[in-house]
Amino acid sequence: MPSTDVPRLLADLPECVATASPEQRGALWRLAEPGRQLDANLVRLPAGGAVEEHVEPDLDVLLLVVEGSGTLWSEGRSQPLTAGALAWLPRGSHRALRADPAGLAWLTVHQRRPGLTIRPARAATTAPAETTEGGEPPCWSNRVCPACGRPAEGTAPSYCSRCGERLEST
């Protein structure tokens, strides 16, 4: 077994939260070990911050509150979140988070997604212009989260549904 595949301490999550700026939102720490099968992110919302309602269609997610408090909204119900609370967010479920005045920091853990891949462009068609469907696809670079690289969901997303990072608007 390679020396990197041994159990070891990766982070002190309360320390990560304590040393970050109080207004910093989004991912404060990420699991980045090569060859891993899991993804994990320490995410923070400042006081009153929110991750609007979204759906994770493919992955179950565990959410462990590390610091602060807030509310998990799902399927028309609100559930209070405090330090130590562990929530299961099943794939396909609608969910939203809102931080209380103290802010909210949590760890998410889920199966790792395969990375985005760049595919070669399709060969240009030689069909006459009147039979060719034209136009360029829209640029969606503003929908890719700068913190975790995940494409955002929804028609006009403001925040990443994975890590809570604010998305740039166009």
Secondary structure as the mmCIF struct_conf table of DSSP 4:
data_model
#
loop_
_struct_conf.conf_type_id
_struct_conf.id
_struct_conf.beg_label_comp_id
_struct_conf.beg_label_asym_id
_struct_conf.beg_label_seq_id
_struct_conf.end_label_comp_id
_struct_conf.end_label_asym_id
_struct_conf.end_label_seq_id
TURN_TY1_P TURN_TY1_P1 SER A 3 THR A 4
BEND BEND1 ASP A 5 VAL A 6
HELX_RH_AL_P HELX_RH_AL_P1 LEU A 13 THR A 19
BEND BEND2 ALA A 20 ALA A 20
TURN_TY1_P TURN_TY1_P2 PRO A 22 GLU A 23
STRN STRN1 GLY A 26 ARG A 30
TURN_TY1_P TURN_TY1_P3 PRO A 34 GLY A 35
BEND BEND3 GLN A 37 GLN A 37
STRN STRN2 LEU A 38 LEU A 45
TURN_TY1_P TURN_TY1_P4 ALA A 47 GLY A 48
STRN STRN3 ALA A 50 VAL A 55
BEND BEND4 PRO A 57 ASP A 58
STRN STRN4 VAL A 61 SER A 74
TURN_TY1_P TURN_TY1_P5 GLU A 75 GLY A 76
STRN STRN5 ARG A 77 THR A 82
TURN_TY1_P TURN_TY1_P6 ALA A 83 GLY A 84
STRN STRN6 LEU A 86 LEU A 89
TURN_TY1_P TURN_TY1_P7 ARG A 91 GLY A 92
STRN STRN7 HIS A 94 GLN A 111
HELX_LH_PP_P HELX_LH_PP_P1 ARG A 112 LEU A 116
HELX_LH_PP_P HELX_LH_PP_P2 PRO A 120 THR A 125
BEND BEND5 ALA A 127 ALA A 127
HELX_RH_3T_P HELX_RH_3T_P1 ALA A 129 THR A 131
BEND BEND6 THR A 132 THR A 132
HELX_LH_PP_P HELX_LH_PP_P3 GLU A 136 CYS A 139
HELX_RH_3T_P HELX_RH_3T_P2 SER A 141 ARG A 143
STRN STRN8 VAL A 144 VAL A 144
TURN_TY1_P TURN_TY1_P8 PRO A 146 CYS A 148
HELX_LH_PP_P HELX_LH_PP_P4 ARG A 150 ARG A 150
STRN STRN9 PRO A 151 PRO A 151
HELX_LH_PP_P HELX_LH_PP_P5 ALA A 152 GLU A 153
BEND BEND7 GLY A 154 ALA A 156
BEND BEND8 SER A 158 SER A 158
STRN STRN10 TYR A 159 TYR A 159
TURN_TY1_P TURN_TY1_P9 SER A 161 CYS A 163
HELX_LH_PP_P HELX_LH_PP_P6 GLU A 165 GLU A 165
STRN STRN11 ARG A 166 ARG A 166
HELX_LH_PP_P HELX_LH_PP_P7 LEU A 167 SER A 169
#
